[in-house]
Amino acid sequence: MRIGITCYPTYGGSGVVATELGIELANRGHDIHFISYSQPIRLTEPHPHIHFHEVEVSQYPLFEYPPYDLALATRMAEVAEIYGLDLLHVHYAIPHSVSAMLARQMMCHDHVRTPRRLPYVTTLHGTDITLVGLDRSYLPITRFSIEQSDGVTAISEDLKRATIERFEITKPIHVIHNFVNCDLYQRSAATEERRLEFAKPEERLLVHLSNFRPVKRVTDVVEIFDRVQSKIPARLMMIGDGPDRRAAERLACERGIHDKIHFMGKQDLVYEKLAVADVMLLPSEMESFGLAALEAMACEVVPVASRVGGVPEVIEDRVDGFLAEAGDVETMAERALEVLGDDALLTKMRKAARATAKARFCTTKIIPKYEALYRSMLEQ
């Protein structure tokens, strides 16, 4: 199949999932065309089946806010016509599903060289529904573009329920969970050697991975780590960047623990960093799925996370990770200390975390679900 994929090309979960999906589909022989305003950050290696098409937005002075959605729709239609795309798959409803809807209409018009049907799939990721879509100015068009989609997917059962309740969606929504490449995300023989770059042999190593937005509660990560390091030798890797990084750095300095925290910024080859850690801290106040936790679990890292959104669909409390209420830094610190202070428990939960990732969320389990959805749409 020839598939156009549009996403926000940034460090957020929706962009990561969309890019990884494109890579996995390309590895299966499909031709993938990414259409966005810049190249997705995880699209780091050349691939014969992967192509990138930049969306150029007019900077004409008349436009206080450049009309990206219209430029995107035009580029989608151009790429679809030139390269004979079979369908579009847009990640994050606003504005991508609206742009795909316009591109589909353009492709049916008689001005196109070969007018034809161009179906599109909308994948909902979370804040496009829980935050942006509930702004009254966006709600009607978001609802309409979702209903107009030829296929709709959500990354968790929780997000599906929220979408139906808040938008009164009648279109069937298919739950297709996020995924991880279990061959890539795993511990290796080089893991212990790389670990020495971040922690001494006697120290435990914790990790946090996010885009450092307020919803991720990165200062809670520092609070939790402060409690942990006061009881056992430990260090923390903070992977990612965003608006709350400075607040986290200031708090670390105030607590006198800045020298025990590695603020690493945005990283390529994230799996190499995750694999050296013992525990992942994910104290978010909202997570539609919890992709960072899943990637950590595949690397045999035990997650300590908030019991919010779709996270309980990924983590089984006290089996392959720990769940606590958002904002409860005391309990999260206690759970981290519990597993870090018991080698047998840590080993047991590491293996359970990896087993969960392999059994339920590996690419071999999830990607065929997208392929089946694409084929069903093309057969309509």
C-alpha positions in Angstrom: 0.0 0.0 0.0 1.0 3.6 -0.5 0.2 5.5 2.7 0.4 9.2 3.6 1.1 9.9 7.3 0.7 13.2 9.0 1.7 14.0 12.5 3.2 16.7 14.7 6.9 16.0 14.1 7.9 16.8 17.7 8.9 15.0 20.8 5.3 14.2 21.9 3.8 10.7 22.0 1.6 11.2 18.9 4.5 12.1 16.7 6.7 9.3 18.1 3.9 6.7 17.5 3.1 8.0 14.0 6.8 7.9 13.0 7.4 4.4 14.4 4.3 3.2 12.7 5.6 4.5 9.4 8.9 2.9 9.9 7.4 -0.5 10.8 5.0 -0.3 7.8 7.9 0.5 5.5 9.8 -2.5 6.9 6.9 -4.6 5.7 7.2 -3.2 2.2 4.6 -0.4 2.2 5.5 2.9 0.7 5.2 5.6 3.4 5.0 9.4 2.7 5.3 11.6 5.7 3.6 15.0 5.1 4.3 17.7 7.8 6.0 21.0 8.3 9.3 19.4 9.3 10.8 15.9 9.4 9.7 13.9 12.4 12.5 13.7 15.0 12.6 9.9 15.1 13.0 9.7 11.4 16.8 9.5 11.6 17.8 6.8 9.1 17.2 6.7 5.3 14.8 4.0 4.1 13.9 3.1 0.5 10.2 3.0 1.3 10.1 6.2 3.4 9.6 9.7 1.8 9.2 13.1 3.4 7.2 16.0 1.9 7.5 19.4 3.6 4.4 21.6 4.0 5.3 25.2 3.3 3.2 27.8 5.0 2.7 31.3 3.6 4.1 34.1 5.7 2.1 36.8 3.9 1.7 39.8 6.3 -2.1 39.7 6.0 -2.1 36.4 8.0 -1.5 37.0 11.7 -1.8 33.2 12.1 -0.6 31.4 8.9 -3.2 28.9 7.7 -1.3 25.7 8.2 -4.4 23.5 7.9 -5.1 24.8 4.4 -1.5 24.4 3.3 -1.4 20.9 4.7 -4.6 19.9 2.9 -3.2 21.2 -0.4 0.1 19.3 0.1 -1.8 16.1 1.0 -3.8 16.3 -2.2 -0.7 17.0 -4.3 1.3 14.1 -2.8 -1.7 11.8 -3.2 -2.1 12.7 -6.8 1.6 12.6 -7.8 2.5 9.4 -5.9 -0.8 7.6 -6.2 -1.5 7.3 -2.4 -4.1 4.7 -1.4 -5.0 6.5 1.8 -4.1 9.0 4.4 -3.5 8.3 8.1 -3.5 11.4 10.3 -2.4 11.4 13.9 -4.0 13.9 16.3 -7.4 15.2 15.2 -6.7 18.9 15.2 -6.1 20.2 12.5 -5.0 17.0 10.7 -8.3 15.3 10.3 -9.8 18.5 8.9 -7.0 18.8 6.4 -7.4 15.2 5.4 -11.1 15.7 4.9 -10.4 18.7 2.6 -7.8 16.7 0.7 -10.2 13.9 0.2 -12.8 16.3 -1.3 -10.2 17.8 -3.6 -9.2 14.4 -4.9 -12.8 13.7 -5.9 -13.1 16.9 -7.9 -12.9 16.9 -11.6 -9.9 19.3 -11.7 -7.7 16.5 -10.5 -5.9 14.6 -13.3 -7.5 11.3 -12.2 -10.4 12.0 -9.8 -10.6 9.2 -7.3 -11.5 8.3 -3.7 -8.9 9.0 -1.0 -10.0 7.6 2.3 -8.4 8.7 5.6 -7.9 7.3 9.1 -7.8 9.5 12.1 -6.0 8.3 15.2 -6.8 10.0 18.4 -4.0 10.4 20.9 -5.4 12.2 23.9 -5.0 15.9 24.3 -6.7 16.4 20.9 -9.8 15.1 22.7 -9.3 15.9 26.4 -8.0 19.5 26.0 -8.0 21.0 22.5 -11.1 19.4 21.3 -13.1 20.5 24.3 -12.4 24.2 23.6 -15.9 25.3 22.4 -14.3 27.0 19.3 -12.9 23.7 18.1 -15.5 21.1 19.3 -17.9 21.3 16.3 -15.2 21.0 13.6 -13.3 18.3 15.6 -16.5 16.2 16.0 -17.4 16.7 12.3 -14.0 15.7 11.0 -13.8 12.6 13.2 -17.3 11.6 12.1 -16.3 12.1 8.4 -13.2 9.9 8.8 -13.3 6.6 6.9 -11.7 5.0 10.0 -11.1 6.1 13.5 -8.8 4.6 16.1 -7.9 5.5 19.7 -4.8 4.4 21.5 -6.7 3.1 24.6 -10.1 2.1 25.8 -10.1 5.0 28.2 -9.6 7.5 25.3 -12.3 5.8 23.3 -14.8 6.2 26.2 -13.8 9.8 26.7 -14.2 10.6 23.0 -17.7 9.0 22.8 -18.8 10.7 26.0 -17.5 14.2 25.3 -18.0 14.4 21.6 -21.1 12.1 21.3 -19.3 10.3 18.4 -21.4 7.7 16.6 -18.7 6.6 14.3 -17.2 3.2 15.3 -13.8 3.7 17.1 -11.3 0.9 16.9 -8.9 0.7 19.9 -5.4 -0.1 18.6 -2.9 0.3 21.5 0.5 1.9 21.1 3.4 -0.5 20.4 7.1 -1.0 20.9 9.7 -2.8 18.8 10.8 -5.5 21.2 13.8 -6.4 19.1 15.1 -2.8 19.5 13.9 -2.0 23.0 15.7 -4.5 25.1 18.7 -4.9 27.4 21.9 -6.1 25.7 25.4 -7.3 26.5 26.5 -3.6 26.3 23.9 -2.4 28.8 26.1 -2.6 31.9 29.0 -0.9 30.3 26.8 2.0 29.2 25.2 2.1 32.6 28.6 3.2 34.1 28.3 6.4 32.2 25.4 7.4 34.4 25.8 5.6 37.7 28.3 3.8 39.9 27.9 0.0 40.3 26.5 0.5 43.8 24.0 3.1 42.7 20.4 2.5 41.5 19.4 4.4 38.4 16.0 6.0 37.8 14.8 7.5 34.5 12.1 9.9 33.3 11.2 10.4 29.6 8.8 13.1 28.4 8.3 16.4 26.6 8.4 18.2 30.0 5.0 19.8 29.6 3.1 20.7 32.8 0.9 17.6 32.4 4.0 15.4 32.9 4.6 16.9 36.4 8.4 16.8 36.1 8.9 18.6 39.4 7.2 15.6 41.0 9.9 13.4 39.4 12.5 15.5 41.2 10.5 15.3 44.5 10.2 11.5 44.2 13.9 11.1 43.4 14.9 13.4 46.3 13.1 11.0 48.7 14.6 7.9 47.0 18.2 9.2 47.0 18.0 10.2 50.7 17.5 6.5 51.6 19.7 4.7 49.0 22.5 5.6 46.6 20.8 6.6 43.4 21.0 8.8 40.3 18.3 10.0 37.9 18.3 10.5 34.1 15.9 13.1 32.8 15.4 12.5 29.1 13.6 15.1 27.0 13.0 18.9 27.1 10.2 21.3 27.3 8.6 24.2 29.2 9.0 22.8 32.7 12.7 21.8 32.4 13.9 25.0 34.1 11.5 24.5 37.0 12.8 20.9 37.5 16.4 22.1 37.3 15.8 24.9 39.9 14.1 22.5 42.3 17.0 20.1 41.9 19.4 22.9 42.8 17.3 24.0 45.8 17.3 20.4 47.1 21.0 20.1 46.6 20.7 17.1 44.3 21.5 18.6 40.9 24.8 16.7 40.8 22.8 13.5 41.0 20.5 14.2 38.1 21.5 14.0 34.4 19.4 16.5 32.4 20.0 15.0 29.0 17.7 17.0 26.7 16.2 15.4 23.6 17.9 12.1 22.7 18.1 9.8 19.7 18.4 6.1 20.3 16.2 6.4 23.4 16.2 2.6 23.9 19.9 2.6 24.6 19.4 5.0 27.5 16.3 3.4 28.9 17.9 0.0 29.0 20.5 1.0 31.6 17.9 2.1 34.2 16.2 0.2 37.0 13.0 2.2 37.5 11.0 4.6 35.3 9.1 7.5 37.0 5.9 8.6 35.2 3.9 10.8 37.6 1.7 12.4 34.9 -1.6 13.9 35.7 -2.9 12.7 32.4 -1.8 9.9 30.0 -4.0 8.5 27.3 -1.7 5.4 27.1 1.7 5.8 28.7 4.1 5.1 25.8 7.2 5.9 27.8 6.2 3.3 30.4 5.8 0.7 27.7 9.2 1.5 26.1 10.8 1.2 29.6 9.0 -2.1 30.3 10.3 -3.6 27.0 13.8 -2.7 28.3 13.1 -4.5 31.7 12.7 -1.2 33.5 10.0 -1.2 36.2 7.6 1.7 35.9 6.2 3.7 38.8 3.3 5.7 37.3 0.1 7.6 38.0 -3.2 5.6 37.8 -4.7 7.9 35.1 -6.2 7.5 31.6 -5.0 4.4 29.8 -2.0 3.7 32.0 -3.8 0.8 33.9 -4.3 -0.8 30.5 -0.5 -1.1 30.2 0.7 -1.6 33.8 -0.7 -4.2 36.2 -0.1 -2.8 39.7 2.5 -4.8 41.7 3.0 -7.3 38.8 4.9 -5.5 36.1 5.0 -2.0 37.7 3.4 0.2 40.3 0.4 2.6 40.2 -0.4 5.5 42.5 -2.6 8.5 42.5 -1.4 11.5 40.5 0.4 13.9 42.8 1.1 11.3 45.5 4.9 11.6 45.5 5.2 9.9 48.9 3.6 6.7 47.7 5.5 6.7 44.4 8.8 7.2 46.3 7.8 4.3 48.6 7.1 2.0 45.7 10.4 2.9 44.0 12.3 2.3 47.2 10.4 -1.0 47.7 11.6 -2.5 44.4 15.0 -0.8 44.4 15.8 -2.2 47.8 14.9 -5.8 47.0 17.1 -7.5 44.3 14.8 -10.5 44.0 11.7 -8.3 43.6 13.4 -6.1 41.1 14.5 -9.1 39.0 11.0 -10.6 39.1 9.3 -7.4 38.1 11.8 -6.7 35.4 11.0 -10.0 33.7 7.3 -9.4 34.2 7.5 -6.0 32.5 9.3 -7.4 29.5 6.9 -10.3 29.3 3.9 -7.9 29.2 5.5 -5.8 26.4 6.3 -8.9 24.3 2.9 -10.6 24.9 0.6 -7.6 24.2 2.3 -4.6 22.7 5.1 -5.7 20.3 5.0 -4.4 16.8 4.3 -8.0 15.6 1.0 -7.8 17.6 -0.1 -4.3 16.8 1.0 -3.4 13.2 -1.1 -6.1 11.6 -4.2 -4.4 13.2 -3.5 -1.2 11.3 -2.9 -3.1 8.1 -6.2 -4.9 8.5 -8.0 -1.6 9.0 -6.4 -0.1 5.9 -7.4 -3.0 3.8 -11.0 -2.9 5.1 -11.2 0.7 4.1 -9.9 0.2 0.6 -12.4 -2.6 0.1 -15.4 -0.4 0.9 
